[in-house]
Amino acid sequence: MSDIPEAGPGTLADRAAALDATDELAKYRELFTLPEGVTYLDGNSLGALPRGVPARLQDVATREWGELLIRSWDESGWWTAPERIGDLVAPVVGAAPGQIVVGDSTSVNVFKALVGAVRLVDDPARTEILVDATTFPTDGYIAESAARMTGRTLRAVRPEEVPAALGPHTACVLLNQVDYRSGRLYDLPGLTAAIHEAGALAVWDLCHSAGALPVGLDEHGVDLAIGCTYKYLNGGPGSPAYLYVATRHQDRFDSPLPGWTGHANPFGMAPDYTPAAGATRGRAGTPDILSMLALESALDVWDGVAIDSVRAKSLALTDFFVECVERYVPEGRVELVTPRPHEERGSQIALRCADAGDVMRALIARGVVGDFRHPDVLRFGFTPLYVGFGDVERAARVLAETLRPLAQP
């Protein structure tokens, strides 16, 4: 390990310190609870805890629930939380207010969005749904069920194959903006435009992009979108997902899960369903208030944060990590899976490594937390609000020190 450069003037560690000293987002790190001595690079799986959340949850449990009881649905704003929190998510993903409702899981919202998209298409000749062949498995499972339910056929294609696969039979397309394994960023504006040119609707999964880079849902004319909130939005384990329905589609959006809270008169208990106006019709059952309000508190950290600044730091962090890995890690021990061009990169770096599972366990034991994806991928996520350049340099250094003894006979 003697050939790994020591910290000091002119080294990568020295550069990291200089970059951290001029980082305009560094001040946001103090808004999060991070364990001492841990370099946390798994925010693309579960975001760190914002410091304000525990006190907010304590108040919700002891005062709003414990004292106000049922009155909190009105007096504490529980009933309107899905729309109110949706409006907090909206600027992070480039949407105007009134188009996002928070609640249910990502899987449930994928189902709502896909079936709803098919129902928005009037042309009976449009019998096919295209789904991202590289997607997180659940999206594929849900898409297959949605196709069966709507009498459509499902075809899996890679995102780069979508333009050639589109045709007069395409009803809608479900795509991920960032590939969860490789961290590859796909061209949301260009693919959305191609889908619309073919007369179909675009549904985007934003789980690995929202909170890490500009999305521009309104700017690029996305029809429907879904995403989780426990990754880069730091909402906590199992925090509720969200559903975006563009304003132009809201009057005709027909949810396949017409629950009572999405009714125009939810307390009228009418036997027939009349959907509420706007994005509210995307609601289904009773909101999960505890996790919903934890998310609302978590979103406070975004006050004053420009998503363009987040993206700029994300690219700088990932560039620096790749540079450090290439400088420190023994040649041939890892292979970069994530694309190098900025326009093709999300906010994570994936490295292929033959003994990836053992390596990640060793890294975690030394306080560098990333994750392992079967069979051979080390995955590191970079959350710009709390990850610094010093974290990046340390992670690469520990990775190199871990790989060198593993490489010896």
KETOR-183858 format. One record per residue (C-alpha): x, y, z; residue number from 1; residue in one letter. Coordinates in Angstrom, 1 decimal. Example, Ala and Ser with C-alpha at 12.3 -4.5 7.8 and 13.67 -1.06 7.14 Angstrom:
> east/north/up/nr/rest
> 12.3/-4.5/7.8/1/A
> 13.7/-1.1/7.1/2/S
END
This chain:
> east/north/up/nr/rest
> 0.0/0.0/0.0/1/M
> 3.0/2.3/0.0/2/S
> 2.3/3.4/-3.5/3/D
> -1.0/5.0/-2.4/4/I
> -0.1/8.7/-2.1/5/P
> -0.3/10.0/1.5/6/E
> -2.3/13.1/2.4/7/A
> -0.4/16.4/2.0/8/G
> 0.1/19.4/-0.3/9/P
> -0.5/18.6/-3.9/10/G
> -2.2/15.3/-3.3/11/T
> -5.8/14.4/-4.0/12/L
> -6.6/14.7/-0.3/13/A
> -5.2/18.3/-0.4/14/D
> -7.4/19.0/-3.4/15/R
> -10.4/17.5/-1.6/16/A
> -9.9/19.9/1.3/17/A
> -9.7/22.9/-1.0/18/A
> -12.8/21.9/-2.8/19/L
> -14.7/21.4/0.4/20/D
> -13.6/24.9/1.6/21/A
> -15.2/26.5/-1.4/22/T
> -18.3/24.3/-1.7/23/D
> -21.5/26.5/-1.6/24/E
> -23.6/23.4/-0.5/25/L
> -21.2/22.4/2.3/26/A
> -23.3/24.2/4.9/27/K
> -26.3/21.9/4.3/28/Y
> -24.4/18.9/5.8/29/R
> -25.1/20.2/9.3/30/E
> -28.8/19.7/8.6/31/L
> -28.3/16.0/8.6/32/F
> -27.5/13.4/11.3/33/T
> -24.5/11.4/10.1/34/L
> -22.6/8.8/12.2/35/P
> -19.1/9.9/13.3/36/E
> -16.4/8.2/11.3/37/G
> -18.8/6.9/8.5/38/V
> -18.5/7.9/4.9/39/T
> -22.0/7.4/3.7/40/Y
> -22.3/6.8/-0.1/41/L
> -25.6/4.9/-0.1/42/D
> -28.1/7.8/-0.3/43/G
> -29.3/6.4/-3.6/44/N
> -30.8/3.6/-1.5/45/S
> -31.7/5.4/1.8/46/L
> -31.1/9.1/2.4/47/G
> -29.6/10.3/5.7/48/A
> -31.7/11.6/8.5/49/L
> -32.5/15.3/8.4/50/P
> -32.0/16.7/12.0/51/R
> -35.4/18.2/12.2/52/G
> -37.4/15.0/11.6/53/V
> -37.2/13.4/15.1/54/P
> -38.6/16.5/16.8/55/A
> -41.4/16.8/14.2/56/R
> -42.3/13.1/14.6/57/L
> -42.3/13.5/18.4/58/Q
> -44.8/16.4/18.1/59/D
> -47.0/14.5/15.7/60/V
> -47.1/11.5/18.0/61/A
> -47.5/13.3/21.4/62/T
> -49.5/16.4/20.6/63/R
> -51.3/16.0/17.2/64/E
> -52.1/12.3/17.8/65/W
> -51.9/12.0/21.6/66/G
> -53.8/15.2/22.5/67/E
> -55.7/16.5/19.5/68/L
> -56.6/13.0/18.3/69/L
> -59.2/13.0/15.5/70/I
> -59.2/16.8/15.4/71/R
> -55.8/16.7/13.8/72/S
> -57.3/15.7/10.5/73/W
> -58.5/19.3/10.3/74/D
> -56.6/21.3/12.9/75/E
> -53.2/19.9/12.1/76/S
> -53.7/19.7/8.3/77/G
> -53.5/15.9/8.1/78/W
> -56.2/15.7/5.4/79/W
> -54.5/18.0/3.0/80/T
> -51.0/16.6/3.5/81/A
> -50.8/14.6/0.2/82/P
> -51.3/17.7/-1.9/83/E
> -49.4/20.1/0.4/84/R
> -46.3/17.9/0.4/85/I
> -46.7/17.3/-3.3/86/G
> -46.3/21.0/-3.8/87/D
> -43.0/20.8/-1.8/88/L
> -41.7/18.0/-4.1/89/V
> -42.9/19.9/-7.2/90/A
> -40.0/22.4/-7.5/91/P
> -37.4/19.7/-7.0/92/V
> -38.7/17.9/-10.1/93/V
> -39.6/21.0/-12.2/94/G
> -43.4/21.0/-11.8/95/A
> -45.8/23.7/-11.1/96/A
> -48.1/23.4/-8.0/97/P
> -51.2/21.2/-8.2/98/G
> -49.8/18.4/-10.2/99/Q
> -48.3/16.1/-7.6/100/I
> -50.0/14.0/-4.9/101/V
> -47.9/12.2/-2.3/102/V
> -49.0/8.8/-1.0/103/G
> -48.8/5.0/-1.4/104/D
> -45.7/3.2/-2.6/105/S
> -43.8/3.7/-5.9/106/T
> -45.1/0.3/-7.1/107/S
> -48.7/1.4/-6.5/108/V
> -48.1/4.7/-8.2/109/N
> -46.5/3.0/-11.2/110/V
> -49.7/0.9/-11.6/111/F
> -51.9/4.1/-11.3/112/K
> -49.8/5.9/-13.8/113/A
> -49.5/3.1/-16.4/114/L
> -53.2/2.1/-16.4/115/V
> -54.2/5.8/-16.3/116/G
> -52.0/6.5/-19.3/117/A
> -53.5/3.7/-21.3/118/V
> -57.0/5.0/-20.4/119/R
> -56.0/8.5/-21.7/120/L
> -55.3/7.1/-25.1/121/V
> -58.4/7.1/-27.3/122/D
> -57.1/5.3/-30.3/123/D
> -58.0/1.5/-30.1/124/P
> -55.2/0.7/-32.5/125/A
> -52.7/1.6/-29.8/126/R
> -52.4/-1.8/-28.3/127/T
> -48.8/-1.9/-27.0/128/E
> -47.0/-0.6/-23.9/129/I
> -43.2/-0.3/-24.0/130/L
> -41.3/-0.7/-20.8/131/V
> -37.6/-0.1/-20.0/132/D
> -35.9/-3.5/-20.3/133/A
> -33.2/-2.3/-17.8/134/T
> -35.8/-1.1/-15.2/135/T
> -35.9/-2.0/-11.5/136/F
> -37.7/-5.4/-11.6/137/P
> -40.9/-4.2/-9.8/138/T
> -41.6/-1.7/-12.6/139/D
> -41.6/-4.6/-15.1/140/G
> -43.8/-6.7/-12.9/141/Y
> -46.3/-3.9/-12.5/142/I
> -46.2/-3.1/-16.3/143/A
> -47.0/-6.7/-17.1/144/E
> -50.0/-6.6/-14.8/145/S
> -51.1/-3.3/-16.2/146/A
> -50.9/-4.7/-19.7/147/A
> -53.0/-7.7/-18.8/148/R
> -55.6/-5.5/-17.1/149/M
> -56.0/-3.1/-20.0/150/T
> -55.8/-5.8/-22.8/151/G
> -52.5/-4.5/-24.1/152/R
> -49.3/-6.3/-25.0/153/T
> -46.1/-5.4/-23.3/154/L
> -42.7/-5.1/-25.0/155/R
> -39.5/-4.6/-23.2/156/A
> -36.8/-2.5/-24.9/157/V
> -33.7/-0.7/-23.8/158/R
> -34.2/3.1/-23.5/159/P
> -31.8/3.8/-26.5/160/E
> -34.0/1.5/-28.6/161/E
> -37.2/3.4/-27.8/162/V
> -37.3/5.7/-30.9/163/P
> -37.0/2.8/-33.3/164/A
> -39.6/0.8/-31.4/165/A
> -42.3/3.5/-31.4/166/L
> -45.1/3.2/-33.9/167/G
> -48.8/3.5/-34.5/168/P
> -49.5/0.7/-32.0/169/H
> -47.7/2.4/-29.1/170/T
> -50.0/3.6/-26.3/171/A
> -47.5/4.6/-23.7/172/C
> -43.9/4.1/-22.6/173/V
> -42.5/3.6/-19.1/174/L
> -38.9/4.6/-18.6/175/L
> -36.4/5.2/-15.8/176/N
> -34.5/8.5/-16.0/177/Q
> -31.5/6.9/-14.3/178/V
> -30.6/3.2/-14.4/179/D
> -30.5/1.9/-10.8/180/Y
> -27.5/-0.5/-11.5/181/R
> -25.2/1.5/-13.6/182/S
> -26.2/5.1/-12.8/183/G
> -26.6/5.9/-16.5/184/R
> -28.8/9.0/-17.2/185/L
> -31.2/8.8/-20.1/186/Y
> -32.4/11.6/-22.3/187/D
> -35.7/12.5/-20.8/188/L
> -36.3/15.5/-23.0/189/P
> -35.4/13.7/-26.2/190/G
> -37.2/10.5/-25.5/191/L
> -40.3/12.3/-24.3/192/T
> -40.3/14.3/-27.6/193/A
> -39.9/11.1/-29.6/194/A
> -42.7/9.4/-27.7/195/I
> -45.0/12.4/-28.3/196/H
> -44.1/12.5/-32.0/197/E
> -45.3/8.9/-32.3/198/A
> -48.6/9.9/-30.7/199/G
> -48.0/8.0/-27.4/200/A
> -47.7/9.1/-23.7/201/L
> -44.5/9.3/-21.7/202/A
> -44.4/7.9/-18.1/203/V
> -41.1/8.4/-16.2/204/W
> -39.8/6.8/-13.0/205/D
> -37.7/9.4/-11.1/206/L
> -36.6/7.3/-8.2/207/C
> -32.9/7.7/-8.9/208/H
> -33.0/11.2/-10.3/209/S
> -35.3/13.4/-8.2/210/A
> -33.2/15.4/-5.8/211/G
> -30.0/14.7/-7.6/212/A
> -30.4/16.5/-10.9/213/L
> -32.8/18.7/-12.8/214/P
> -35.8/16.8/-14.1/215/V
> -38.0/19.5/-15.8/216/G
> -41.3/17.6/-15.9/217/L
> -43.3/20.7/-17.1/218/D
> -40.6/22.1/-19.3/219/E
> -40.2/18.8/-21.2/220/H
> -43.9/18.0/-21.4/221/G
> -43.9/14.7/-19.4/222/V
> -47.3/13.2/-19.2/223/D
> -47.1/11.2/-15.9/224/L
> -44.3/10.5/-13.5/225/A
> -43.7/8.7/-10.3/226/I
> -40.9/8.5/-7.8/227/G
> -39.9/7.5/-4.3/228/C
> -38.9/9.9/-1.6/229/T
> -36.5/7.9/0.6/230/Y
> -33.4/8.3/-1.6/231/K
> -32.2/11.7/-2.5/232/Y
> -35.2/13.4/-0.9/233/L
> -34.3/11.8/2.5/234/N
> -37.9/11.0/3.6/235/G
> -37.0/8.0/5.6/236/G
> -37.4/4.2/5.1/237/P
> -40.6/3.4/3.3/238/G
> -41.6/7.1/3.0/239/S
> -44.5/7.6/0.7/240/P
> -44.0/8.0/-3.1/241/A
> -45.6/10.5/-5.4/242/Y
> -47.6/10.7/-8.6/243/L
> -47.4/13.5/-11.1/244/Y
> -50.2/14.1/-13.5/245/V
> -49.7/16.9/-15.9/246/A
> -52.4/19.6/-15.7/247/T
> -53.6/19.0/-19.3/248/R
> -54.4/15.3/-18.4/249/H
> -56.0/15.8/-15.0/250/Q
> -59.7/16.1/-16.1/251/D
> -59.4/12.8/-18.0/252/R
> -57.1/10.9/-15.7/253/F
> -58.9/7.7/-14.6/254/D
> -57.2/6.0/-11.7/255/S
> -57.4/2.2/-11.6/256/P
> -57.5/2.6/-7.8/257/L
> -60.5/4.9/-7.1/258/P
> -60.3/5.1/-3.4/259/G
> -62.5/7.2/-1.1/260/W
> -59.9/9.9/-0.5/261/T
> -59.8/10.6/-4.2/262/G
> -63.5/11.1/-4.4/263/H
> -65.0/14.6/-5.1/264/A
> -67.0/14.2/-1.9/265/N
> -65.1/11.8/0.3/266/P
> -67.3/12.1/3.3/267/F
> -70.5/11.8/1.4/268/G
> -70.0/8.0/1.2/269/M
> -71.9/7.9/-2.1/270/A
> -72.1/4.4/-3.7/271/P
> -70.8/5.7/-7.0/272/D
> -67.4/7.2/-7.6/273/Y
> -66.9/10.8/-8.8/274/T
> -63.3/11.7/-9.0/275/P
> -62.0/14.8/-7.3/276/A
> -60.6/17.7/-9.4/277/A
> -56.9/17.9/-10.2/278/G
> -54.2/15.7/-8.9/279/A
> -56.2/14.8/-5.9/280/T
> -58.0/12.1/-7.9/281/R
> -54.7/10.2/-7.7/282/G
> -55.3/9.5/-4.0/283/R
> -56.6/6.1/-3.0/284/A
> -56.7/5.3/0.7/285/G
> -56.2/7.0/4.0/286/T
> -52.8/8.9/4.1/287/P
> -50.0/7.3/6.1/288/D
> -49.7/10.3/8.3/289/I
> -46.6/9.5/10.4/290/L
> -44.3/8.8/7.4/291/S
> -46.0/11.6/5.4/292/M
> -45.2/14.2/8.0/293/L
> -41.7/12.9/8.5/294/A
> -41.2/13.5/4.7/295/L
> -42.7/17.0/5.0/296/E
> -40.1/17.9/7.7/297/S
> -37.3/16.3/5.6/298/A
> -38.1/18.4/2.7/299/L
> -37.3/21.5/4.8/300/D
> -33.6/21.0/3.9/301/V
> -34.4/22.0/0.3/302/W
> -35.3/25.6/1.3/303/D
> -33.1/27.9/-0.7/304/G
> -31.4/25.0/-2.6/305/V
> -31.0/25.4/-6.4/306/A
> -31.2/22.1/-8.2/307/I
> -28.7/23.3/-10.7/308/D
> -26.2/23.7/-7.9/309/S
> -26.9/20.2/-6.7/310/V
> -26.3/18.9/-10.2/311/R
> -23.0/20.8/-10.6/312/A
> -21.7/19.4/-7.3/313/K
> -22.9/15.9/-8.1/314/S
> -20.9/15.9/-11.3/315/L
> -17.9/17.3/-9.5/316/A
> -18.1/14.6/-6.8/317/L
> -18.5/11.8/-9.2/318/T
> -15.7/13.1/-11.5/319/D
> -13.4/13.3/-8.5/320/F
> -14.3/9.8/-7.2/321/F
> -13.5/8.3/-10.6/322/V
> -10.2/10.2/-10.6/323/E
> -9.3/9.0/-7.1/324/C
> -10.2/5.4/-7.9/325/V
> -8.1/5.4/-11.1/326/E
> -5.2/6.9/-9.1/327/R
> -5.4/4.7/-6.0/328/Y
> -6.9/1.3/-7.0/329/V
> -4.7/-1.4/-8.5/330/P
> -5.0/-1.5/-12.2/331/E
> -7.5/-4.1/-13.4/332/G
> -9.2/-4.7/-10.1/333/R
> -12.3/-2.6/-10.9/334/V
> -14.1/-1.6/-14.1/335/E
> -16.1/1.6/-14.4/336/L
> -19.7/0.8/-15.4/337/V
> -21.2/4.3/-15.2/338/T
> -20.8/6.4/-18.3/339/P
> -18.1/9.1/-18.2/340/R
> -20.0/11.8/-20.2/341/P
> -21.9/14.1/-17.9/342/H
> -25.0/14.0/-20.0/343/E
> -25.1/10.2/-19.5/344/E
> -24.4/10.1/-15.7/345/R
> -26.8/10.3/-12.8/346/G
> -25.4/10.8/-9.2/347/S
> -23.9/7.4/-8.6/348/Q
> -20.8/5.5/-9.7/349/I
> -21.0/1.8/-10.3/350/A
> -17.8/-0.3/-10.4/351/L
> -17.6/-3.9/-11.6/352/R
> -15.5/-6.1/-9.3/353/C
> -15.1/-9.9/-9.3/354/A
> -15.5/-10.2/-5.5/355/D
> -17.9/-7.3/-5.1/356/A
> -19.9/-8.7/-2.3/357/G
> -16.8/-9.4/-0.1/358/D
> -15.3/-6.1/-1.0/359/V
> -18.4/-4.1/0.0/360/M
> -18.7/-6.0/3.3/361/R
> -15.0/-5.1/4.0/362/A
> -15.7/-1.4/3.1/363/L
> -18.7/-1.2/5.4/364/I
> -16.6/-2.7/8.2/365/A
> -14.2/0.2/7.7/366/R
> -16.9/2.9/7.7/367/G
> -17.4/3.4/3.9/368/V
> -21.0/2.5/3.2/369/V
> -22.1/1.8/-0.4/370/G
> -24.0/-1.2/-1.6/371/D
> -23.6/-4.3/-3.7/372/F
> -25.7/-5.3/-6.7/373/R
> -25.6/-9.0/-7.8/374/H
> -23.5/-10.4/-9.2/375/P
> -20.5/-8.1/-9.4/376/D
> -21.3/-4.4/-9.0/377/V
> -20.1/-2.0/-6.3/378/L
> -22.5/1.0/-6.2/379/R
> -21.7/4.4/-4.6/380/F
> -24.3/7.1/-4.4/381/G
> -23.4/10.8/-4.0/382/F
> -25.9/13.0/-2.3/383/T
> -24.6/16.6/-2.7/384/P
> -26.3/18.1/0.3/385/L
> -24.3/16.0/2.7/386/Y
> -21.4/14.3/0.8/387/V
> -18.2/16.2/0.6/388/G
> -15.0/15.9/-1.5/389/F
> -13.1/14.6/1.6/390/G
> -15.6/11.8/1.8/391/D
> -15.0/11.0/-1.8/392/V
> -11.2/10.8/-1.4/393/E
> -11.4/8.7/1.7/394/R
> -13.8/6.3/0.1/395/A
> -11.5/5.7/-2.9/396/A
> -8.5/5.4/-0.6/397/R
> -10.2/2.8/1.6/398/V
> -11.4/0.9/-1.5/399/L
> -7.8/0.8/-2.7/400/A
> -6.5/-0.4/0.6/401/E
> -9.2/-3.1/0.7/402/T
> -8.6/-4.3/-2.8/403/L
> -4.8/-4.6/-2.5/404/R
> -4.7/-7.4/0.2/405/P
> -7.6/-9.1/-1.5/406/L
> -5.6/-9.1/-4.8/407/A
> -2.5/-10.8/-3.2/408/Q
> -2.1/-14.6/-3.5/409/P
END
